[in-house]
Amino acid sequence: MKDSWHADRIEEAEEFWRDEQLDPAATFQTVKCIEISNSARRSLEVDVAVEEEVALILDGVKVAELFCLPSQLEELAVGHLVCEGHLGGIEDLVSARVDGKNIFCEGRGEVIMREARPTASDLKVSPEAIFRALDEINVSAIIWRRTGGPHSALVVDEDGAIRSFCEDVSRSSAVDKAVGSALMAGADLSRSVLITTGRLSSVIVSKAAMAKVPVLVSRAAPLKAGIDLADRRGMTLAAFARRPNLYVYAGEERIL
């Protein structure tokens, strides 16, 4: 197994992860490009991630148009509807069906836009459990290794066991997919940690809060609005998470 072409240059252009076992739903295509290095030029074939626009329709009403990798679309729909407050939980969803570039969902009862409430979870998690989950990104992020394009997001329980892992070209859609996948697997998000490779903006923090996730972690940077929102919602927010360091900006009491 070789290093990815975008992360660590190798000589044989035809061997960019060609020996790796692939997810059959992996959404990338091979294209040609020209590498210019000093005065030398050569033609390469490289893999690039695919981005498509899909419409999310709830009870006959279009509620969102999302740019995403065209995979795990049911998970995307479930996660987005919960993370944006259209549904209180997966129990409010009757069905989700993908038809081309449309995702048709049926809710249970009247759809009411919800607001996130302060988090009351007494979850405790160790830095080591978080670091073990972060290590999984290097193993499972197949599309990122081939293309350098997607973000990753995963949901883990308090022991660090992975309940979902998703990639997407949009960090928001990656979070939606991870939340949706975890809910579909029966995870209790109030006893879970959401980990992402994207910045912790107010948008991402809001999604976690709506999904009732008490602990949000990223390998990347936090933004001030995200920190402020996490503090108001009683959440734990940690960033720049790279073994052995974890920088906690809100809710330190949940980190053992």
N, C-alpha and C positions, 0 to 999 in steps of 0.2 A: 504494500500500500504506500503510495507516494504522496508527498506534500502537494497541496493544491497549487495550480499554476499561478493563481493570482497572489498567493501568499509567499511562495518561495519558488523562484524560477528554476526550471529544469531544462535539459537540453532536448529531450525527445518530445516534440510537440504532439505526437500521436498517442502519448501515454498519459494524458491528463486524467487520472483516476479511471482509466478504462478497465482496470482489473477489479474494481469495487463492485460488490453486490448492491444493486440499485432498487429503490422503491419503484414499483411499476407505475405509480402515480406521479413520479418526479416530473416537474414541469420546467424543462429547460430544452433548448435547441442548440445545435452546433452551427456556428457561423464562421466565416472567414474574416481575418483581420491581418493587418500588416504591423509587425513589430519594428520600431525604429530605435536602435540602440547605437548612440554615437553616429558613425557613418554607415553602419551596417543595417540592412533591411532583410526581413524574411517573412514569408507568408505562413500564417498559423491557422489551425482550426481550433476554436475554443468554444466552450459551452456558456450560454447566457440564459438567465432566468426569463420566464415568460410572464408578462403582466396582462391581465384582461379585466374588463369592466363587467360587473354582474349587478343585476337589480335584485333587491330584497323586497319582497311583497308580502305584507302581513294582512290577512283578511281582506284581500283585494285592493289594498292601498300600498303604493310604493313608498317605503319608509327610508330607503337608502340606495345609493349607487356606490358600489365599493370597487376599488382597484386592488387586485389580489392575484396570487398564484391560483390558477384554476384547478384546485384540488381541495379536498376536505370542505366542500361548500356547505354541507349540512351543519358541520361543526361551526363554520363561520357564521351561519345564520343564527344558530342557537346562542352562541357567545355574543354576537352583536346585539341581539334583541334584549338579552339580559344586561349586558354592559352599558347599554344606552337607555335602560329604564322602560323599554316597551313591555317587558315581561318581568314579573317578580322572581321567576325561577323556571326551571325546566318543566315543573309541574303545570305551568300555565300554557304550555305548548302542546297542541293536539297532534300536529304533523308538520313535517318539513319535506319538501320535494324539489329536486333540481330538474329543471327542464331547459336545456341549453344554457343560456346566460341569464336565466331567471331562477330565483329560489322562491318558491311559493310556500308560505307558512300559514297555519291556521292556529289562532289563539283560543284559549278557553275563556269565554265570557268577554265582557267589555274591556277593550285595551285602554289603560290609563297610564299616562306617563308618570313614572315614579321618581322620587328624589332619594339620593343616598342618605342614610342615617349614620350617626357616629358608630364606630365599631366597638363592640363590647367584648370581643373574643379574648379569652385568657390564654390563648395559644402561646407556647414557648418553643423556640427553635434554637439549635446550636449553630454556631458558625460552620462547624465541620459538616453538618447536614446540608447547609447551603453550598459549601464548596464542592461536596460530592455531586450535587445536582448540576452545578456549573461545569464540572468535568464532563458531564454527559453531553453537553453541547458539542464538544470536540468529537464525540463519537457519533452522534445522531444527526448532526447538521449536514446531511449529504449534499443537498442542493447548494448550500453556502460553500462547501468545499469545492464543488465543481465550478461555481460561477462567481462567488464573492458577492452575490446580490441580496439574498434574503436576510431578514432578521429571524431570530429564534425566540420562542417563548415556551415556558413549561410550568406546569403546576405540580408541586410536590407536597407530601404530607409532612407532619411535624418531625418524622424520622428521616426525611429526605427521600422517601420512596416516590418515584415518578408516577404521577397519575395521567399526565398528558405531555406530549412534546409536539410542537408545530413550528413550521417555517412559513414565512410569507415575505414578499417584497415590501409590504407595508408593515411597520411596527405595530400599528393599531390592529390590522387584520391578523397579525401573528398572535396578539393578545386575545382577540376575539376567538380565534380558532382554538387556542389552548384552553380558554375558559369553557367554550362549548364542548370540546372533547372531554374535558374533565367532568362536566355535568352529565354528559351522556354516559360516562363510565360510572356514575354514581358517587363521585367524590363530594365530600362535605367541604365546600370552599371556605367556610368559617373556621376550619381547622387546617387550612392550607397556606402555602407560600406561592406567590406568583413571581417567576423570574423571567426577565427579558434582557435582550441584548441592546435594546433601544434606550434613548434618553427618557428620563422620568419627568415628562411634562405633566401639566394639569390634566390633559386629555387622558393619558395613560392612568394616572392616579384616580381620576373619576371613574374610569372603567372598572378598576379593581374595587373601588368603594361600592359601586352599584352591584358588583358580583359578590359583595360581602367578604372579600379577601382581606385579612387583617395585616398581612406582611407582603411588601412589594420590594423586590431586589433587582438591581441591574448591574451589569458589568460597565455600563456607560455612566454619564454624568446626570445629576438631577438638575432640574430647573427651579428657580425660586417659586414660581406659582405652584409647581408640583409639591414642593416641600410645604408650603403654606396650606395647601388643600389637605395633604396627608395629616398635618398637625390638627387641623379643624375636625377631621373625620376620625381622629383617634387611631390612626394607622401607624404602622412601623414602616419607615422608608429607609432603605440602605442602597448605596451606590458605590461605584468603583470597586465592586466585589471581585477581588483577585487574590487568591491564596498567597499569604496568610492574612491579608488586610480586608476589613469590612468597615465602611464609613457610614454611620447611622445618623440620619438627619432628623428623625422623629420616631417616637415610640421605642426607645432603647430598652424598656423593661421586658419586651418580648424576646430579646436576644440573650441567651444563656451565657 
